[in-house]
Amino acid sequence: MEVLSISLTRVSQATWDWISRGRVCIPPGLELSFQRFARPEKNVIGSVPSSLGALPIGLGAAHALVLPLADNEAFWIGLRGVSSSSQITLAVAVELENAELLDAISGKMWDAGRPSKLSISDTPLIAGIRRPDGQWKVFARKTSDSADSPCFRLLFKVNAECVNGGDQLTPTSATTRLVALNIVDYAAFVAETGQPPPNSLDLNAGYKGWRLP
């Protein structure tokens, strides 16, 4: 549980302005979206499903991000860098309902001191939690297997280093942010954020709504 002892970044009102179209920007330039699809029976996928639309995001208690997710839904995470002046890396911790912490990128137990990282410039999405067999355990708040603990919260550890002309980095300008995203049902989303819930999952939606470019 070491990661939870780190001070979380409070999501500012300026960041809130990026949330209205199903995406959120973590300064200085990481944009996240949460693309939903029908949750598979065994909570495992071997390839990335087509998005059935981006889920809305809201601000809850203590300015943590809140994501609504129905029992029959799962999501993958879209990634995009929106700042050409920063090189951004990302680590993702997944807190399960049984209080375990997993590293989404490696699939191993979370090590707050040495988490697995990926470069945003090289990676457009995170499909789920990596499994040893090369498949992914999906991000979902429900599971049909009582032995499989669902996701409760995601924590994004974002590191950005500013670039001075070309590819030269300025170490003194490096910043690290840790942002929490709580996964809740539709009713809790409405109660915490004051926003309306998303429409029910439409299996024929394709890429309706905001999508990755």
DOVEX-920275 format. One line per field, with one value per atom (N, C-alpha, C, O): residue number from 1; atom name; y, z, x. Coordinates in steps of 0.02 Angstrom, whole numbers, m for minus. Layout:
<rs>
resi = NUM,...
name = CA,...
north = Y,...
up = Z,...
east = X,...
</rs>
This chain:
<rs>
resi = 1,1,1,1,2,2,2,2,3,3,3,3,4,4,4,4,5,5,5,5,6,6,6,6,7,7,7,7,8,8,8,8,9,9,9,9,10,10,10,10,11,11,11,11,12,12,12,12,13,13,13,13,14,14,14,14,15,15,15,15,16,16,16,16,17,17,17,17,18,18,18,18,19,19,19,19,20,20,20,20,21,21,21,21,22,22,22,22,23,23,23,23,24,24,24,24,25,25,25,25,26,26,26,26,27,27,27,27,28,28,28,28,29,29,29,29,30,30,30,30,31,31,31,31,32,32,32,32,33,33,33,33,34,34,34,34,35,35,35,35,36,36,36,36,37,37,37,37,38,38,38,38,39,39,39,39,40,40,40,40,41,41,41,41,42,42,42,42,43,43,43,43,44,44,44,44,45,45,45,45,46,46,46,46,47,47,47,47,48,48,48,48,49,49,49,49,50,50,50,50,51,51,51,51,52,52,52,52,53,53,53,53,54,54,54,54,55,55,55,55,56,56,56,56,57,57,57,57,58,58,58,58,59,59,59,59,60,60,60,60,61,61,61,61,62,62,62,62,63,63,63,63,64,64,64,64,65,65,65,65,66,66,66,66,67,67,67,67,68,68,68,68,69,69,69,69,70,70,70,70,71,71,71,71,72,72,72,72,73,73,73,73,74,74,74,74,75,75,75,75,76,76,76,76,77,77,77,77,78,78,78,78,79,79,79,79,80,80,80,80,81,81,81,81,82,82,82,82,83,83,83,83,84,84,84,84,85,85,85,85,86,86,86,86,87,87,87,87,88,88,88,88,89,89,89,89,90,90,90,90,91,91,91,91,92,92,92,92,93,93,93,93,94,94,94,94,95,95,95,95,96,96,96,96,97,97,97,97,98,98,98,98,99,99,99,99,100,100,100,100,101,101,101,101,102,102,102,102,103,103,103,103,104,104,104,104,105,105,105,105,106,106,106,106,107,107,107,107,108,108,108,108,109,109,109,109,110,110,110,110,111,111,111,111,112,112,112,112,113,113,113,113,114,114,114,114,115,115,115,115,116,116,116,116,117,117,117,117,118,118,118,118,119,119,119,119,120,120,120,120,121,121,121,121,122,122,122,122,123,123,123,123,124,124,124,124,125,125,125,125,126,126,126,126,127,127,127,127,128,128,128,128,129,129,129,129,130,130,130,130,131,131,131,131,132,132,132,132,133,133,133,133,134,134,134,134,135,135,135,135,136,136,136,136,137,137,137,137,138,138,138,138,139,139,139,139,140,140,140,140,141,141,141,141,142,142,142,142,143,143,143,143,144,144,144,144,145,145,145,145,146,146,146,146,147,147,147,147,148,148,148,148,149,149,149,149,150,150,150,150,151,151,151,151,152,152,152,152,153,153,153,153,154,154,154,154,155,155,155,155,156,156,156,156,157,157,157,157,158,158,158,158,159,159,159,159,160,160,160,160,161,161,161,161,162,162,162,162,163,163,163,163,164,164,164,164,165,165,165,165,166,166,166,166,167,167,167,167,168,168,168,168,169,169,169,169,170,170,170,170,171,171,171,171,172,172,172,172,173,173,173,173,174,174,174,174,175,175,175,175,176,176,176,176,177,177,177,177,178,178,178,178,179,179,179,179,180,180,180,180,181,181,181,181,182,182,182,182,183,183,183,183,184,184,184,184,185,185,185,185,186,186,186,186,187,187,187,187,188,188,188,188,189,189,189,189,190,190,190,190,191,191,191,191,192,192,192,192,193,193,193,193,194,194,194,194,195,195,195,195,196,196,196,196,197,197,197,197,198,198,198,198,199,199,199,199,200,200,200,200,201,201,201,201,202,202,202,202,203,203,203,203,204,204,204,204,205,205,205,205,206,206,206,206,207,207,207,207,208,208,208,208,209,209,209,209,210,210,210,210,211,211,211,211,212,212,212,212,213,213,213,213
name = N,CA,C,O,N,CA,C,O,N,CA,C,O,N,CA,C,O,N,CA,C,O,N,CA,C,O,N,CA,C,O,N,CA,C,O,N,CA,C,O,N,CA,C,O,N,CA,C,O,N,CA,C,O,N,CA,C,O,N,CA,C,O,N,CA,C,O,N,CA,C,O,N,CA,C,O,N,CA,C,O,N,CA,C,O,N,CA,C,O,N,CA,C,O,N,CA,C,O,N,CA,C,O,N,CA,C,O,N,CA,C,O,N,CA,C,O,N,CA,C,O,N,CA,C,O,N,CA,C,O,N,CA,C,O,N,CA,C,O,N,CA,C,O,N,CA,C,O,N,CA,C,O,N,CA,C,O,N,CA,C,O,N,CA,C,O,N,CA,C,O,N,CA,C,O,N,CA,C,O,N,CA,C,O,N,CA,C,O,N,CA,C,O,N,CA,C,O,N,CA,C,O,N,CA,C,O,N,CA,C,O,N,CA,C,O,N,CA,C,O,N,CA,C,O,N,CA,C,O,N,CA,C,O,N,CA,C,O,N,CA,C,O,N,CA,C,O,N,CA,C,O,N,CA,C,O,N,CA,C,O,N,CA,C,O,N,CA,C,O,N,CA,C,O,N,CA,C,O,N,CA,C,O,N,CA,C,O,N,CA,C,O,N,CA,C,O,N,CA,C,O,N,CA,C,O,N,CA,C,O,N,CA,C,O,N,CA,C,O,N,CA,C,O,N,CA,C,O,N,CA,C,O,N,CA,C,O,N,CA,C,O,N,CA,C,O,N,CA,C,O,N,CA,C,O,N,CA,C,O,N,CA,C,O,N,CA,C,O,N,CA,C,O,N,CA,C,O,N,CA,C,O,N,CA,C,O,N,CA,C,O,N,CA,C,O,N,CA,C,O,N,CA,C,O,N,CA,C,O,N,CA,C,O,N,CA,C,O,N,CA,C,O,N,CA,C,O,N,CA,C,O,N,CA,C,O,N,CA,C,O,N,CA,C,O,N,CA,C,O,N,CA,C,O,N,CA,C,O,N,CA,C,O,N,CA,C,O,N,CA,C,O,N,CA,C,O,N,CA,C,O,N,CA,C,O,N,CA,C,O,N,CA,C,O,N,CA,C,O,N,CA,C,O,N,CA,C,O,N,CA,C,O,N,CA,C,O,N,CA,C,O,N,CA,C,O,N,CA,C,O,N,CA,C,O,N,CA,C,O,N,CA,C,O,N,CA,C,O,N,CA,C,O,N,CA,C,O,N,CA,C,O,N,CA,C,O,N,CA,C,O,N,CA,C,O,N,CA,C,O,N,CA,C,O,N,CA,C,O,N,CA,C,O,N,CA,C,O,N,CA,C,O,N,CA,C,O,N,CA,C,O,N,CA,C,O,N,CA,C,O,N,CA,C,O,N,CA,C,O,N,CA,C,O,N,CA,C,O,N,CA,C,O,N,CA,C,O,N,CA,C,O,N,CA,C,O,N,CA,C,O,N,CA,C,O,N,CA,C,O,N,CA,C,O,N,CA,C,O,N,CA,C,O,N,CA,C,O,N,CA,C,O,N,CA,C,O,N,CA,C,O,N,CA,C,O,N,CA,C,O,N,CA,C,O,N,CA,C,O,N,CA,C,O,N,CA,C,O,N,CA,C,O,N,CA,C,O,N,CA,C,O,N,CA,C,O,N,CA,C,O,N,CA,C,O,N,CA,C,O,N,CA,C,O,N,CA,C,O,N,CA,C,O,N,CA,C,O,N,CA,C,O,N,CA,C,O,N,CA,C,O,N,CA,C,O,N,CA,C,O,N,CA,C,O,N,CA,C,O,N,CA,C,O,N,CA,C,O,N,CA,C,O,N,CA,C,O,N,CA,C,O,N,CA,C,O,N,CA,C,O,N,CA,C,O,N,CA,C,O,N,CA,C,O,N,CA,C,O,N,CA,C,O,N,CA,C,O,N,CA,C,O,N,CA,C,O,N,CA,C,O,N,CA,C,O,N,CA,C,O,N,CA,C,O,N,CA,C,O,N,CA,C,O,N,CA,C,O,N,CA,C,O,N,CA,C,O,N,CA,C,O,N,CA,C,O,N,CA,C,O,N,CA,C,O,N,CA,C,O,N,CA,C,O,N,CA,C,O,N,CA,C,O,N,CA,C,O
north = m61,0,63,117,56,113,172,229,157,211,258,317,233,274,324,370,317,365,426,475,424,481,531,512,596,647,647,652,642,643,715,761,723,789,807,768,865,888,912,953,885,904,973,984,1019,1089,1104,1062,1163,1183,1188,1174,1208,1212,1143,1136,1092,1024,1003,968,1025,1008,1030,997,1084,1108,1057,1061,1010,959,897,852,893,832,826,771,881,882,838,819,821,781,709,678,684,615,605,552,656,650,696,742,683,725,736,690,796,812,819,859,782,788,831,810,892,935,900,861,914,966,943,977,887,870,798,776,760,692,691,710,668,664,592,548,579,511,508,556,452,438,366,325,350,283,255,273,210,186,121,71,122,65,12,27,m48,m104,m154,m147,m205,m254,m298,m326,m305,m345,m419,m447,m449,m521,m563,m542,m622,m663,m679,m679,m692,m710,m652,m662,m591,m531,m531,m501,m565,m570,m556,m580,m518,m507,m523,m517,m545,m559,m506,m504,m462,m404,m347,m357,m287,m228,m224,m220,m224,m219,m149,m101,m144,m78,m41,m70,24,66,74,82,71,86,155,169,197,266,281,236,343,364,377,410,351,362,433,461,463,529,524,471,580,584,643,695,635,689,698,660,750,763,744,765,703,682,713,767,678,702,710,670,762,777,785,774,804,817,757,764,697,637,630,649,602,589,530,484,531,478,455,495,389,359,312,267,321,276,213,218,155,93,45,30,20,m27,m97,m110,m142,m210,m246,m288,m230,m266,m231,m248,m182,m143,m154,m173,m142,m137,m79,m52,m62,m7,m17,m52,13,21,95,137,111,180,208,181,261,296,346,381,351,396,442,421,505,552,607,636,623,680,742,743,795,857,914,972,899,950,928,876,966,950,971,955,1006,1030,983,999,926,879,808,789,769,697,664,673,626,602,526,491,502,430,420,464,360,345,277,229,274,211,208,260,149,142,88,30,107,59,45,91,m17,m37,m64,m115,m30,m54,m97,m74,m161,m207,m202,m173,m230,m228,m264,m248,m313,m349,m313,m342,m250,m207,m224,m192,m272,m284,m226,m194,m214,m164,m198,m231,m190,m220,m165,m110,m182,m139,m157,m213,m112,m128,m145,m187,m113,m122,m189,m222,m210,m274,m331,m389,m315,m366,m392,m435,m368,m391,m348,m299,m365,m324,m255,m250,m204,m135,m122,m137,m93,m71,4,28,42,115,146,199,114,141,129,170,73,56,28,m30,69,44,37,70,m5,m9,55,82,79,141,131,88,172,173,244,291,252,318,334,293,392,410,417,403,439,448,382,380,326,260,218,166,239,196,233,280,213,248,226,261,168,144,92,63,79,24,m19,3,m81,m126,m151,m162,m160,m187,m203,m172,m251,m272,m332,m383,m324,m375,m442,m443,m496,m563,m599,m581,m651,m687,m719,m730,m735,m768,m719,m739,m655,m605,m574,m528,m599,m569,m516,m501,m487,m434,m449,m469,m439,m436,m368,m317,m365,m301,m257,m281,m192,m145,m148,m126,m176,m183,m182,m202,m161,m158,m217,m220,m264,m326,m383,m374,m444,m503,m561,m563,m609,m667,m722,m772,m713,m762,m737,m685,m772,m749,m746,m712,m783,m783,m726,m716,m690,m636,m569,m552,m531,m468,m413,m403,m376,m322,m260,m255,m212,m150,m101,m94,m67,m17,54,101,60,125,118,68,167,172,233,284,226,282,291,245,352,368,409,463,381,416,443,406,509,542,580,620,565,601,637,607,702,741,780,811,778,816,864,844,928,979,974,956,989,986,1057,1099,1070,1135,1128,1110,1140,1137,1069,1045,1037,970,920,920,878,826,836,790,898,911,918,959,879,882,928,938,957,999,963,967,927,887,927,902,990,1030,1046,1066,1037,1054,992,996,935,873,878,903,853,852,782,746,765,701,714,750,684,692,623,577,617,555,573,611,546,563,499,448,502,445,448,502,390,383,329,270,347,299,272,310,206,174,158,120,186,179,159,160,142,128,194,247,190,250,294,355,262,300,339,397,308,342,399,451,390,443,505,561,495,550,585,646,545,573,613,665,588,621,681,729,679,731,779,834,759,800,796,831,754,746,690,645,691,636,574,579,515,454,447,479,405,392,352,321,352,308,236,221,190,119,98,127,48,24,2,m37,28,12,m30,m6,m94,m139,m123,m149,m80,m60,11,40,37,107,119,174,69,80,132,128,183,237,300,354,296,356,395,367,461,503,518,501,549,566,504,457,503,445,467,526,419,434,456,430,502,524,470,479
up = 0,0,0,16,m17,m12,m55,m35,m114,m159,m129,m145,m85,m57,m6,13,15,62,26,59,m41,m79,m86,m98,m80,m87,m157,m206,m163,m228,m252,m213,m318,m348,m348,m371,m322,m323,m394,m422,m423,m490,m489,m454,m526,m522,m566,m607,m557,m599,m672,m717,m684,m752,m784,m844,m745,m772,m786,m835,m743,m752,m821,m850,m849,m915,m970,m1024,m956,m1006,m999,m1041,m949,m934,m973,m981,m997,m1023,m1084,m1097,m1121,m1182,m1173,m1222,m1112,m1101,m1099,m1116,m1079,m1073,m1016,m996,m992,m939,m954,m977,m942,m954,m887,m845,m879,m819,m839,m880,m811,m830,m817,m770,m859,m911,m980,m1029,m988,m1056,m1071,m1128,m1022,m1035,m1037,m988,m1092,m1099,m1095,m1129,m1053,m1042,m1064,m1054,m1093,m1105,m1085,m1084,m1070,m1045,m1091,m1086,m1136,m1191,m1170,m1157,m1167,m1139,m1192,m1251,m1167,m1209,m1164,m1102,m1193,m1154,m1115,m1145,m1050,m1009,m1029,m1029,m1045,m1061,m999,m943,m1010,m954,m905,m845,m931,m888,m873,m845,m891,m876,m908,m880,m964,m998,m1072,m1102,m1102,m1174,m1203,m1169,m1266,m1300,m1350,m1373,m1366,m1410,m1388,m1349,m1411,m1389,m1425,m1487,m1389,m1422,m1450,m1428,m1499,m1523,m1467,m1426,m1465,m1415,m1430,m1488,m1378,m1384,m1355,m1336,m1353,m1330,m1269,m1230,m1262,m1204,m1145,m1151,m1087,m1026,m1000,m1010,m969,m938,m877,m846,m858,m800,m758,m785,m692,m648,m591,m583,m551,m491,m430,m424,m386,m326,m264,m266,m208,m144,m148,m180,m115,m113,m182,m192,m230,m299,m332,m375,m314,m350,m411,m410,m464,m524,m511,m474,m540,m531,m600,m644,m609,m673,m661,m620,m698,m690,m733,m791,m705,m743,m720,m661,m768,m752,m743,m760,m716,m703,m766,m765,m823,m885,m929,m988,m901,m940,m916,m859,m962,m947,m990,m1030,m982,m1022,m1034,m996,m1088,m1097,m1095,m1104,m1084,m1073,m1135,m1157,m1163,m1219,m1193,m1144,m1224,m1203,m1261,m1318,m1244,m1295,m1262,m1212,m1289,m1266,m1302,m1363,m1264,m1295,m1288,m1302,m1267,m1260,m1295,m1278,m1344,m1381,m1342,m1362,m1285,m1247,m1189,m1150,m1184,m1129,m1155,m1202,m1125,m1136,m1075,m1019,m1086,m1031,m1025,m1075,m964,m950,m899,m859,m900,m857,m825,m857,m760,m724,m697,m680,m694,m673,m620,m633,m562,m508,m508,m516,m498,m495,m425,m405,m389,m323,m333,m358,m313,m319,m259,m207,m265,m211,m148,m93,m157,m100,m71,m29,m92,m67,m96,m76,m141,m175,m223,m249,m235,m283,m338,m324,m400,m456,m502,m505,m535,m586,m652,m677,m681,m742,m800,m842,m804,m861,m860,m911,m800,m794,m772,m785,m737,m709,m642,m612,m618,m554,m497,m508,m436,m379,m387,m412,m365,m373,m329,m269,m358,m321,m330,m383,m279,m285,m300,m331,m277,m289,m360,m387,m390,m457,m499,m518,m514,m554,m628,m651,m663,m735,m767,m746,m819,m851,m926,m955,m958,m1030,m1055,m1019,m1115,m1146,m1184,m1225,m1172,m1205,m1280,m1318,m1302,m1373,m1411,m1471,m1374,m1406,m1395,m1427,m1351,m1329,m1332,m1294,m1376,m1381,m1331,m1323,m1298,m1253,m1205,m1216,m1152,m1105,m1106,m1087,m1129,m1139,m1075,m1071,m1023,m959,m917,m926,m873,m830,m863,m875,m877,m913,m875,m814,m912,m885,m911,m964,m876,m899,m968,m1003,m987,m1051,m1109,m1165,m1096,m1149,m1159,m1199,m1124,m1127,m1071,m1036,m1065,m1014,m973,m999,m908,m864,m873,m869,m886,m903,m842,m785,m853,m801,m794,m838,m738,m727,m652,m612,m632,m561,m540,m483,m586,m571,m605,m656,m578,m609,m596,m545,m642,m634,m594,m576,m579,m542,m471,m462,m421,m352,m329,m281,m363,m344,m378,m363,m422,m460,m433,m441,m401,m370,m422,m460,m425,m474,m454,m399,m501,m490,m448,m456,m403,m360,m378,m377,m393,m405,m448,m444,m491,m528,m504,m488,m503,m486,m541,m559,m569,m624,m599,m571,m609,m590,m653,m694,m662,m724,m711,m665,m753,m749,m815,m868,m811,m871,m865,m814,m918,m921,m979,m1035,m966,m1017,m1068,m1051,m1129,m1184,m1204,m1215,m1209,m1232,m1302,m1311,m1352,m1421,m1439,m1405,m1488,m1505,m1452,m1430,m1432,m1384,m1317,m1277,m1305,m1243,m1184,m1186,m1132,m1073,m1020,m1017,m981,m925,m861,m839,m829,m770,m714,m679,m706,m651,m661,m614,m723,m736,m737,m755,m717,m715,m661,m606,m676,m627,m624,m673,m564,m554,m521,m471,m548,m519,m509,m548,m456,m442,m436,m392,m482,m485,m477,m508,m434,m420,m462,m474,m484,m520,m486,m489,m454,m421,m470,m507,m471,m515,m475,m426,m496,m457,m504,m565,m474,m515,m535,m513,m578,m604,m549,m551,m501,m448,m406,m389,m389,m350,m390,m361,m455,m498,m495,m489,m501,m499,m431,m428,m377,m310,m295,m263,m320,m304,m348,m325,m410,m458,m477,m500,m468,m490,m565,m591,m600,m672,m686,m644,m744,m762,m778,m797,m771,m788,m864,m901,m887,m959,m981,m940,m1045,m1072,m1062,m1056,m1060,m1055,m1114,m1168,m1103,m1154,m1217,m1212,m1274,m1338,m1377,m1399,m1386,m1420,m1494,m1527,m1521,m1591,m1599,m1653,m1544,m1545,m1587,m1613,m1595,m1631,m1597,m1537,m1634,m1606,m1596,m1605,m1577,m1564,m1506,m1462,m1507,m1455,m1468,m1521,m1420,m1429,m1433,m1396,m1478,m1484,m1495,m1505,m1494,m1506,m1579,m1623,m1592,m1661,m1701,m1760
east = 41,0,43,18,106,152,130,138,102,83,32,31,m11,m64,m37,m74,25,54,81,99,85,109,53,m5,69,18,m10,27,m77,m109,m114,m124,m107,m116,m190,m232,m206,m276,m291,m255,m344,m363,m394,m444,m365,m385,m445,m465,m474,m530,m508,m547,m446,m420,m421,m436,m404,m405,m477,m490,m524,m594,m619,m662,m592,m613,m598,m628,m553,m537,m581,m576,m623,m659,m724,m750,m751,m819,m831,m888,m779,m789,m763,m742,m764,m744,m669,m644,m633,m561,m538,m573,m479,m450,m377,m343,m353,m282,m247,m267,m193,m151,m91,m50,m84,m28,38,44,89,90,70,87,36,17,m1,8,m25,m48,m124,m157,m152,m224,m246,m218,m296,m322,m395,m433,m415,m485,m498,m451,m560,m577,m631,m690,m610,m651,m686,m653,m751,m788,m805,m809,m815,m836,m872,m870,m903,m939,m890,m843,m901,m855,m860,m914,m803,m804,m819,m805,m846,m868,m812,m822,m752,m696,m649,m595,m670,m631,m562,m515,m554,m489,m499,m547,m452,m452,m384,m333,m384,m322,m302,m246,m349,m337,m382,m429,m367,m403,m471,m471,m527,m592,m604,m573,m648,m669,m704,m739,m693,m726,m800,m819,m841,m913,m928,m984,m877,m885,m843,m828,m823,m783,m829,m880,m810,m848,m837,m783,m888,m879,m835,m829,m805,m762,m785,m803,m784,m805,m757,m709,m770,m730,m772,m829,m743,m777,m747,m718,m754,m727,m652,m617,m626,m554,m524,m465,m566,m543,m511,m467,m532,m512,m556,m615,m529,m569,m615,m598,m674,m724,m747,m764,m748,m769,m827,m822,m884,m941,m932,m911,m948,m941,m996,m1002,m1035,m1088,m1059,m1002,m1101,m1078,m1056,m1011,m1088,m1074,m1022,m1014,m988,m940,m868,m855,m821,m750,m723,m761,m661,m633,m559,m524,m535,m463,m447,m491,m383,m363,m328,m277,m355,m323,m273,m287,m215,m161,m142,m138,m131,m108,m68,m90,m10,29,5,m1,m9,m34,15,m1,76,128,191,219,213,274,336,392,326,383,401,446,367,380,386,350,430,432,402,426,348,307,311,306,321,316,261,245,232,174,182,201,166,159,87,59,57,m12,m19,m3,m42,m56,m131,m172,m150,m220,m234,m206,m278,m299,m361,m412,m355,m411,m457,m439,m516,m565,m540,m561,m494,m466,m405,m370,m392,m339,m270,m221,m264,m200,m186,m232,m121,m100,m59,m9,m82,m47,m19,m45,35,64,30,40,m8,m46,0,m18,57,102,138,145,160,196,151,166,96,52,76,43,132,160,135,99,154,136,169,225,134,158,218,217,270,329,334,355,313,310,377,381,431,498,523,561,502,526,468,470,419,362,382,429,346,355,328,277,363,343,338,371,297,294,299,281,323,329,265,243,236,173,183,137,242,254,254,244,266,269,207,200,162,107,40,31,m7,m70,m124,m174,m113,m166,m139,m85,m178,m165,m227,m282,m219,m277,m308,m368,m266,m289,m227,m175,m234,m178,m144,m175,m80,m43,m42,m33,m52,m48,13,39,38,97,88,138,26,14,8,m9,20,17,m51,m59,m102,m168,m174,m125,m234,m244,m306,m358,m300,m359,m390,m355,m454,m486,m495,m498,m499,m517,m593,m630,m617,m688,m702,m659,m761,m779,m822,m845,m834,m870,m835,m802,m844,m817,m864,m898,m866,m909,m875,m906,m810,m771,m758,m726,m783,m777,m704,m688,m660,m589,m550,m492,m583,m550,m574,m633,m530,m550,m554,m507,m610,m617,m578,m550,m576,m539,m579,m640,m545,m576,m552,m591,m487,m458,m395,m360,m383,m320,m282,m311,m216,m173,m122,m86,m120,m76,m16,m24,43,104,136,163,131,152,217,222,267,331,342,337,357,369,434,447,473,535,531,515,544,537,595,651,578,627,646,602,711,736,763,821,722,747,774,819,749,772,750,693,799,783,819,825,843,879,832,785,843,801,829,890,786,807,788,730,835,818,785,741,805,778,704,670,679,610,565,506,593,554,500,514,441,386,356,354,332,298,231,228,178,112,81,92,43,6,m67,m87,m107,m179,m220,m206,m271,m314,m378,m405,m401,m464,m505,m486,m560,m604,m655,m686,m665,m713,m776,m773,m832,m894,m952,m945,m1009,m1068,m1101,m1080,m1151,m1182,m1213,m1207,m1247,m1280,m1229,m1241,m1173,m1122,m1091,m1074,m1083,m1056,m1100,m1076,m1165,m1213,m1210,m1209,m1208,m1208,m1145,m1147,m1088,m1024,m1009,m979,m1030,m1009,m1065,m1051,m1128,m1183,m1195,m1238,m1157,m1165,m1216,m1225,m1248,m1292,m1252,m1193,m1282,m1245,m1239,m1276,m1193,m1190,m1250,m1284,m1264,m1315,m1294,m1235,m1342,m1327,m1284,m1288,m1243,m1198,m1237,m1284,m1216,m1247,m1197,m1145,m1213,m1167,m1159,m1113,m1202,m1197,m1169,m1173,m1140,m1119,m1056,m1047,m1014,m951,m910,m897,m888,m847,m886,m859,m951,m990,m961,m929,m972,m945,m872,m846,m839,m768,m726,m737,m679,m636,m564,m550,m519,m449,m440,m474,m393,m382,m348,m334
</rs>
